[in-house]
C-alpha cells in the first residue's frame, strides 16, 4: 500500500516534538509520538500508536504498522502536533 504523506507535516511535527516534547534516552516524546534522528541528522524516526516511520534524505519514507487503524491514529497525532499551539519553553534567569 502506498500512502501519500505530506513531508512538510511530518517535519513540522518532528520539530514541534523535538522542541516541546519530553526528552528521554535520546528521544523526545509528545502526545504519544516519539521522535529522534540518526547520528548525522539525515534520517528522522517517528514512532507511536504501533507505527514506525523512517523519513530519509530526499524525502523517501518507509512505514511499518500492522493495520490501518494504527496508521490513521499515527497520522492524526502528527496533524494534531503540527497544528498544536505550544508555549515557548521558559528559561530561568
N, C-alpha and C positions, 0 to 999 in steps of 0.2 A: 504494500500500500504506500502510495506517495502522498505525503502531507505537505501542503503548501504553507510555509511558515514565514511570517514577516520577520526577517532578520533584525530589523531595527527594534521591533518589540522585544525580542529576546535580549539584545544587547542593552536596551534601556532597563529591562527587568534586572539583568545581571548587575549593572551599575548601581541600581537602587538597593539591591540586596547587599552588595559589597559596601555601600556607604552606610546603610541603616540597619543591616542585619546583625545578629549576634555572632561574634567571632568565636569559633572553637576548632581546634586542630586543623588549621589551615583553610577552613571553610567558613563562609558566612551564611546564616540561615535567617529567613524572613518569611512569615506566613506559610511555613511548611515546605519551603523550597530552599535547598542548599546550593550555593554557587562557589566555584573555585576555578582556577586555571592551572595549566601545566607549568613547568619551571620557567619557560620563556614567555608565557602570556599569550601565545598564539592560538591556543586551544582553550575554549571555555566549556565548563561542565555545569549542568544544572540537573538537580535530582529532586524528586518529590512525587508523592501520590503514586508510587510504583513505576515512575518513568525516569529514565536517564537519557539526557540529551547531551550530545557532544557537538559543539559548533567549532569547526576548524577554520583556519585561514582560508580566504577566498570564499567564505560563506557556504562551505559544504557542511552538511549536518547529518547526524545519524541519531535515530530514536530507538530506544529499547523499552518496550512495555508489553504487557500480556493481553490487555483488552482495551476497547475503545473508550470505556468509561474512565480508565486511568488517564488516557491521553486527554480527554475532554477536561477532566479536573485539573490536570497539569497546565493546560493552556489557559484555562480560566484563571488559575492562580497567577500565571505570568502576566496576564492582562490586568488583573487587579493590582498587582505590584507596580506594573509600569504606569498605571493611571492613578495610583495612590498619591496622597499628599502627605509626605512625611516631613516632620520638623527637622530643621538642621541640627546636627549634633552641637551641643554646647561644650565649649572648652572652659575650664575653670582658670581664673586668673589669679 
